[in-house]
Amino acid sequence: MKVLVLNSGSSSIKYQFFDTEKNLVLAKGLVERIGMSSAILTHAPIGKEKIKIVGEILDHSIAIEYVIAVLLSKNHGVIKEKSEIDAVGHRVVHGGETFSGSVLITSEVMQALKDNIELAPLHNPPNIKGIEAVTRHLPGTPQVGVFDTAFHSQMPPEAYLYGIPFELYKKYKIRRYGFHGTSHLFVSNRAAKLMGKPLEELKIVTAHLGNGCSIAAVKGGHSIDTSMGFTPLEGLLMGTRGGDMDPSLILYVMGKEGLSLSEANTLLNKHSGLLGISGESSDMREIEAAVNEGNKKAKYAFDVFTYRIKKYIGSYIAAMGGVDALVFTGGIGENSEVVRAAVCENMEYLGLKLDENVNKSRPDGEVLISEGNSNVKIYKIPTNEELVIALDTEKIVSEQVLQSVK
Ligand code: ADP
C-alpha cells in the first residue's frame, strides 16, 4: 500500500510517502513557513534529485496541493496518478480520553478531534487543517489519525490522576495523558526485537530526548507511566520548556512581573528549559559547546537536564518493579554520548553498566551501548514515528476494506 504520512504543525507540514509492501520511503519532505510569501518546500524523492521551491504558500490547503504536485511531478515525482496514494496517515497530537488507538477519519472522528481542541490548542488545530486539506485535494482517499497520546491510554489512575479535586478531572478532563506515544511504542518494540524476547515479558524505560523530551515506563508492551502530563510541559527539562516545577511559582511570577495568561504561557513553553537556564540556546549541541568553553549557566542547564532524566529512570524502575532495558532516542538521545554517559553515571547498582567506548564511538543505527555483563541492556535506537503511522494506517484501511467486502 502507498501511504502518505503527514505531520501538520502550525506553520509547517512534514511528509513521508511510504510503499509499505516494499518497505520503502519513496519520498520525504517539508513545507516550512506556511502563511508567508517566502514559504519553502523541500522534497527528496528516492533515486531522483532533491529540490527546494520557495514561494507563497498561504495555508495548509495550498501546502498539501504543492505536496501532491511534487509527488506527481515529472522530474521529481514518484507516482503518475493521484489515485496511487492509497491512504493518508496523520499524526494527531491529542486524542484526549476519546481515542485509545488509531482510527479511520470519519465525520464523527472530526467532531471528536474538534472537541479535543481545548486540550491541545496549539497542536490539534493544525492537525485538523491537514486532514481537511487532504479531504479537499484527495476526496475519497481513506485517512487515518494516529495519536501521540494513544500508547499511554492504559496508564492506571494512580499514574494519570493529579492531586486536585476529582470533580475537575470529571468536568474538564484534567489528567495526565502523555505524548510522544508513537516513538515510545516504536523503540520499545525494537528493543524487544533486539533482545530476542517477547515485549509482553519486558520492563523497558524509553527516553525520547529531542526538542521536546519525555520518558516512559513500558511494562508488558504498555506505557504504565510517562513524564509528560496534561500538556507536553510536564516532566523532563526540554529545549524551551521547563518540565516539572511547583505550580505556585508561576502564580508568583505572574504577580511579580504582571504577566498575562498568554505571556505566562509563552514563558513556560518558549523561554524556559535549556534556553531559560543557560540564556544561550535551546539546542543541546550549542549547550555542550558552551559547557566545553566553561560557561557556568550552560553547565547548570546540562546538569538539570541529565539529573532529571536519572531521577525519572529511578522512579520508573520502582514503578515497574525492575527493568530489563533502557532506550535512548530522539535527536539528543540518539546523538549525544555525553548526555547518555551523564544519565548512566553511578547506575551500576541498579544493573545499568554503560560501555563507555561503544557509547563514544558513534556508530549509526540501533546500537547496544551497555557492557556485556550489564544486567540491564542499554540501547540507542533511532525513532521512526512516521513508520508507525504508515503501518497503522495500512492496517486500519485494510481492515476497513475487508469489512466492506464481508
Ligand atoms: P524534534 O523534537 O524537534 O524532532 P530532534 O529529535 O531532532 O527534535 O532533536 C533535536 C535536538 O537534538 C536538539 O537539541 C539538537 O541539539 C540535538 N542534537 C542533534 N544532534 C546532536 C548531537 N550530535 N549532539 C548533541 N545533541 C544533538
Residues whose N, C-alpha, C, O or C-beta is under 5 A from the ligand:
A	BS01	ADP	L209 G210 N211 G212 S282 D283 M284 R285 G330 G331 I332 N335 S336
